[in-house]
C-alpha cells in the first residue's frame, strides 16, 4: 500500500534552516507530482511547493519564494523541502502529498516550529 513518511521537522530559531524529507513507498513515485502543504493552528491547509513529473518543474507559494526549494530524487523515492531564512509564520505541520489524476496520498505530517 502507498505510504509517505515525512521527517526533518523540529524547533529552529528565526533565520535558521531545516530540510524536510518525504520517503515514498508502495506506488510508482516517479510518475506522481509531489507537493508540500502546511497547516498552522486555526488555519486552513495551504500549498507550499510543488514539483511535477517528469521534468520536475516547480511552483511555490508567494510567502516562501526565494526561501524554500523543493526537489526530488526518483532513485530514492524521496522529495525534499529545503527551508532557509525561516520565520515564525512558517510554524506549522508540514505534509507531503503525492498526486496523479484522481489519486492522492498523504503523509502523517512533521511539525516545524520557528521561534522568534
Secondary structure, 3 states (H helix, E strand, C coil): CCEEEEECCEEEECCCCEEEEEEEECCCHHHCEEEEEEECCCCCCEEEEEECCCCCCEEECCCCCCCEEEEEECCCCEEEEEECCCCHHHCEEEEEEEEECCEEEECCCEEEEEEC
